[in-house]
Amino acid sequence: MVFQAAPPSVPERLTLEGSPVSMVELTVFADDCIASGRLALTADRVTDLMNDRTEFEFVDACLGSLDDGHALRISTVYVAREEIFAVAVTGPRGDPRHRTRTRPNPVELRVGRYDVSGNIHTLPGADPVIDFAPRGVMVPLTEATIVFDAPDGRMLSRIGTILVNRELTTWIRPALRADVRAPEVVPAPRRRRVAKDFTPLLLGRGR
């Protein structure tokens, strides 16, 4: 992971090649930490952006260790997609005119240290587990729940939409969704004392 200086704040919209680009707030679940930050939305949806690129520049980021609870705020950090297990998604869902009729199918899966359940949307009659394999690297689940171990104990967060890294998923199976509730906002890592060496928590590609 590469740390570099950046302006103290970034506007809600910035300009790339003459066109305004929105900034979205995301929470990334990585191997040893949870990171929250802002990312330029240069595609129609966060799902498209995560599948089109292999590295992402987050600004105004906060990283919280899942091993000892230490937190670190940095202005800019680059994160490789291969280090991302899941992403809590905000932002637009895309043009509804381009959507196809799908059916939500409840599944549960294991990706890294995280247990995730949610609805994968497939064409009517499709097997949700078989349909998972040929999709893009980052697969969206709606009405999702993610469970993981943290310094304060076992944590559970409910999220409207979460992207899971298909290439890092250990297993997936159909599930009974007795846990479906209204989505909750994923809290950012608490601002506690800064770890002296936070670099190993995410191993992004340098620039």
VOMITOR-251481 format. One line per field, with one value per residue (C-alpha): z, y, x; residue number from 1. Coordinates in nm, 4 decimals, padded with zeros to 6 digits. Layout:
N
zz = [Z / ...]
yy = [Y / ...]
xx = [X / ...]
nr = [NUM / ...]
//
This chain:
207
zz = [00.0000 / -00.0852 / 00.1309 / -00.0255 / 00.0511 / -00.0686 / -00.0037 / 00.3411 / 00.1828 / -00.1548 / -00.3058 / -00.3479 / -00.7233 / -00.9049 / -01.2733 / -01.4893 / -01.8522 / -01.8361 / -01.6938 / -01.3328 / -01.1363 / -00.8123 / -00.5027 / -00.3203 / 00.0368 / 00.0586 / 00.3292 / 00.2256 / 00.4124 / 00.3713 / 00.5267 / 00.8516 / 00.8525 / 00.7528 / 00.5545 / 00.4786 / 00.2314 / -00.0724 / -00.4291 / -00.7611 / -00.9336 / -01.2921 / -01.4020 / -01.3925 / -01.0763 / -00.8065 / -00.9254 / -01.2764 / -01.1413 / -00.9220 / -01.2119 / -01.4686 / -01.2672 / -01.0559 / -00.8306 / -00.6565 / -00.5066 / -00.1834 / -00.0268 / 00.3270 / 00.4374 / 00.7805 / 00.8381 / 01.1455 / 01.2398 / 01.3053 / 01.5113 / 01.7786 / 01.7055 / 01.6142 / 01.3633 / 01.1143 / 00.9074 / 00.5793 / 00.2972 / 00.0066 / -00.0195 / -00.3153 / -00.2730 / -00.5159 / -00.5950 / -00.5152 / -00.1530 / -00.1229 / 00.0149 / 00.0212 / -00.0260 / 00.1314 / -00.1598 / -00.1814 / -00.4875 / -00.7901 / -00.9071 / -01.2736 / -01.5357 / -01.4514 / -01.8235 / -01.8681 / -01.5953 / -01.6739 / -01.4807 / -01.2128 / -00.9079 / -00.5682 / -00.4409 / -00.0841 / -00.0532 / 00.2109 / 00.1514 / 00.3122 / 00.1788 / 00.3770 / 00.7447 / 00.6620 / 00.6620 / 00.4193 / 00.3384 / 00.0993 / -00.2170 / -00.5487 / -00.8402 / -01.1240 / -01.4178 / -01.3209 / -01.2923 / -01.2752 / -01.0074 / -00.7882 / -00.7000 / -01.0615 / -01.1716 / -00.9261 / -01.1059 / -01.4468 / -01.3087 / -01.2778 / -01.0015 / -00.7712 / -00.7319 / -00.5705 / -00.2992 / -00.1716 / 00.1778 / 00.2897 / 00.6252 / 00.6990 / 01.0170 / 01.1333 / 01.4401 / 01.5697 / 01.8831 / 02.0544 / 01.9692 / 01.6969 / 01.4780 / 01.2485 / 00.9990 / 00.7718 / 00.4417 / 00.1557 / -00.1067 / -00.0636 / -00.3317 / -00.2643 / -00.4368 / -00.6257 / -00.6730 / -00.2956 / -00.2020 / -00.0330 / -00.0677 / -00.1503 / -00.0925 / -00.0883 / 00.2365 / 00.4273 / 00.4865 / 00.8358 / 00.9083 / 00.6536 / 00.8097 / 00.7007 / 00.6034 / 00.8457 / 00.7800 / 00.8302 / 01.0940 / 01.0034 / 01.2134 / 01.5449 / 01.5684 / 01.8320 / 01.8817 / 01.5662 / 01.5080 / 01.4615 / 01.1642 / 00.9804 / 00.6416 / 00.6656 / 00.7229 / 00.3498 / 00.0806 / -00.2096 / -00.5185 / -00.5066 / -00.7651]
yy = [00.0000 / 00.3480 / 00.6538 / 00.9978 / 01.3550 / 01.4935 / 01.8023 / 01.7976 / 01.7614 / 01.6605 / 01.8140 / 01.6111 / 01.6364 / 01.6688 / 01.7147 / 01.4549 / 01.5463 / 01.8270 / 01.6179 / 01.6315 / 01.3087 / 01.2260 / 01.1034 / 00.8037 / 00.6905 / 00.3221 / 00.0744 / -00.1912 / -00.5205 / -00.6451 / -00.9252 / -00.7574 / -00.4295 / -00.2347 / 00.0828 / 00.3640 / 00.6405 / 00.8314 / 00.7133 / 00.8911 / 00.7222 / 00.7081 / 00.4501 / 00.4304 / 00.2180 / 00.1141 / -00.2470 / -00.1473 / 00.0520 / -00.2350 / -00.4801 / -00.2501 / -00.1637 / -00.3534 / -00.0705 / 00.2128 / 00.5468 / 00.6292 / 00.9740 / 01.0941 / 00.7333 / 00.5725 / 00.2251 / 00.0195 / -00.2965 / -00.6087 / -00.7537 / -00.4879 / -00.2080 / 00.0538 / 00.3123 / 00.5341 / 00.8290 / 00.8985 / 01.1407 / 00.8999 / 00.5234 / 00.2854 / -00.0510 / -00.3430 / -00.5295 / -00.8610 / -00.7455 / -00.6561 / -00.9256 / -00.7193 / -00.3612 / -00.1937 / -00.0060 / 00.3339 / 00.5417 / 00.5045 / 00.1713 / 00.2648 / 00.3401 / 00.1333 / 00.1089 / -00.1125 / -00.3615 / -00.7084 / -00.8944 / -01.0991 / -01.2984 / -01.2594 / -01.5875 / -01.6103 / -01.7399 / -01.7504 / -01.7611 / -01.7396 / -01.4881 / -01.4556 / -01.4041 / -01.2834 / -01.4728 / -01.3047 / -01.3716 / -01.1893 / -01.2110 / -01.2763 / -01.1677 / -01.4184 / -01.4823 / -01.6752 / -02.0473 / -02.0062 / -02.1831 / -01.9066 / -02.1067 / -02.2028 / -01.8452 / -01.7106 / -01.8633 / -01.6852 / -01.3373 / -01.0486 / -01.0467 / -00.8339 / -00.9779 / -00.7740 / -00.9137 / -00.7178 / -00.7137 / -00.8387 / -00.9307 / -00.9558 / -01.1126 / -01.1065 / -01.1153 / -00.7815 / -00.6761 / -00.6001 / -00.9432 / -01.0883 / -00.8086 / -00.8094 / -00.5398 / -00.5275 / -00.3525 / -00.2680 / -00.3901 / -00.5516 / -00.6587 / -00.9798 / -01.0833 / -01.4008 / -01.4944 / -01.4903 / -01.6739 / -02.0086 / -02.1511 / -02.0497 / -02.2275 / -02.1554 / -02.0094 / -01.9503 / -01.5767 / -01.5615 / -01.2763 / -01.0233 / -00.6829 / -00.3220 / -00.2322 / -00.0424 / 00.1919 / 00.0292 / 00.2321 / 00.3688 / 00.2456 / 00.4268 / 00.6973 / 00.5491 / 00.5735 / 00.5273 / 00.2099 / 00.2675 / 00.0338 / -00.0027 / -00.0892 / -00.4710 / -00.4411 / -00.4003 / -00.4973 / -00.2750 / -00.2291 / 00.0598 / 00.3288]
xx = [00.0000 / 00.1215 / 00.0610 / 00.0917 / -00.0005 / -00.3327 / -00.5438 / -00.7090 / -01.0526 / -01.1921 / -01.5080 / -01.8248 / -01.7675 / -01.4387 / -01.3579 / -01.1854 / -01.1176 / -01.3716 / -01.6580 / -01.7807 / -01.7398 / -01.9211 / -01.7410 / -01.8916 / -01.8289 / -01.7374 / -01.6431 / -01.3920 / -01.3513 / -00.9928 / -00.7889 / -00.6849 / -00.8724 / -01.1802 / -01.1202 / -01.3606 / -01.2939 / -01.4129 / -01.3724 / -01.4309 / -01.7258 / -01.6009 / -01.8612 / -02.2395 / -02.2391 / -01.9934 / -02.0293 / -01.9192 / -01.6257 / -01.5044 / -01.5230 / -01.3623 / -01.0507 / -00.7968 / -00.6736 / -00.8543 / -00.7514 / -00.9334 / -00.9106 / -00.9882 / -00.9500 / -00.9688 / -00.8279 / -00.9129 / -00.7220 / -00.9279 / -00.6429 / -00.5849 / -00.8344 / -00.5740 / -00.6907 / -00.5144 / -00.6343 / -00.4564 / -00.5251 / -00.4707 / -00.4346 / -00.4257 / -00.5968 / -00.5700 / -00.8916 / -00.7227 / -00.6949 / -01.0654 / -01.2955 / -01.6150 / -01.7381 / -02.0405 / -02.1953 / -02.3563 / -02.4324 / -02.6597 / -02.8006 / -02.7805 / -03.0446 / -03.3562 / -03.4375 / -03.1309 / -03.2253 / -03.3539 / -03.6192 / -03.4475 / -03.5395 / -03.3654 / -03.2240 / -03.0867 / -02.7314 / -02.4617 / -02.0896 / -01.7486 / -01.4963 / -01.1746 / -01.2594 / -01.6110 / -01.9413 / -02.1820 / -02.5462 / -02.7759 / -02.9817 / -02.8122 / -03.0310 / -03.0634 / -03.2915 / -03.6058 / -03.5309 / -03.1513 / -02.9489 / -02.7990 / -02.4859 / -02.4126 / -02.4893 / -02.2296 / -01.9298 / -01.9360 / -02.0046 / -01.7626 / -01.5034 / -01.7196 / -02.0694 / -02.3514 / -02.5785 / -02.8779 / -03.0335 / -02.6948 / -02.5470 / -02.1739 / -02.0363 / -01.6737 / -01.4512 / -01.3171 / -01.1256 / -01.4584 / -01.6018 / -01.8204 / -01.9621 / -02.2660 / -02.3616 / -02.6662 / -02.6111 / -02.8461 / -02.5977 / -02.2582 / -02.0110 / -01.8202 / -01.4997 / -01.5894 / -01.2224 / -01.1624 / -01.4829 / -01.4161 / -01.7668 / -02.1232 / -02.4567 / -02.8300 / -02.9600 / -03.2789 / -03.3096 / -03.4578 / -03.2163 / -03.3484 / -03.4124 / -03.3910 / -03.0312 / -02.8150 / -02.5261 / -02.1867 / -01.9976 / -01.6590 / -01.3645 / -01.3452 / -01.0804 / -00.8545 / -00.4807 / -00.2776 / -00.0810 / 00.2913 / 00.3093 / -00.0203 / 00.1267 / 00.0852 / -00.2887 / -00.3538 / -00.1083 / -00.2056 / 00.0036 / 00.2465 / 00.2788]
nr = [1 / 2 / 3 / 4 / 5 / 6 / 7 / 8 / 9 / 10 / 11 / 12 / 13 / 14 / 15 / 16 / 17 / 18 / 19 / 20 / 21 / 22 / 23 / 24 / 25 / 26 / 27 / 28 / 29 / 30 / 31 / 32 / 33 / 34 / 35 / 36 / 37 / 38 / 39 / 40 / 41 / 42 / 43 / 44 / 45 / 46 / 47 / 48 / 49 / 50 / 51 / 52 / 53 / 54 / 55 / 56 / 57 / 58 / 59 / 60 / 61 / 62 / 63 / 64 / 65 / 66 / 67 / 68 / 69 / 70 / 71 / 72 / 73 / 74 / 75 / 76 / 77 / 78 / 79 / 80 / 81 / 82 / 83 / 84 / 85 / 86 / 87 / 88 / 89 / 90 / 91 / 92 / 93 / 94 / 95 / 96 / 97 / 98 / 99 / 100 / 101 / 102 / 103 / 104 / 105 / 106 / 107 / 108 / 109 / 110 / 111 / 112 / 113 / 114 / 115 / 116 / 117 / 118 / 119 / 120 / 121 / 122 / 123 / 124 / 125 / 126 / 127 / 128 / 129 / 130 / 131 / 132 / 133 / 134 / 135 / 136 / 137 / 138 / 139 / 140 / 141 / 142 / 143 / 144 / 145 / 146 / 147 / 148 / 149 / 150 / 151 / 152 / 153 / 154 / 155 / 156 / 157 / 158 / 159 / 160 / 161 / 162 / 163 / 164 / 165 / 166 / 167 / 168 / 169 / 170 / 171 / 172 / 173 / 174 / 175 / 176 / 177 / 178 / 179 / 180 / 181 / 182 / 183 / 184 / 185 / 186 / 187 / 188 / 189 / 190 / 191 / 192 / 193 / 194 / 195 / 196 / 197 / 198 / 199 / 200 / 201 / 202 / 203 / 204 / 205 / 206 / 207]
//
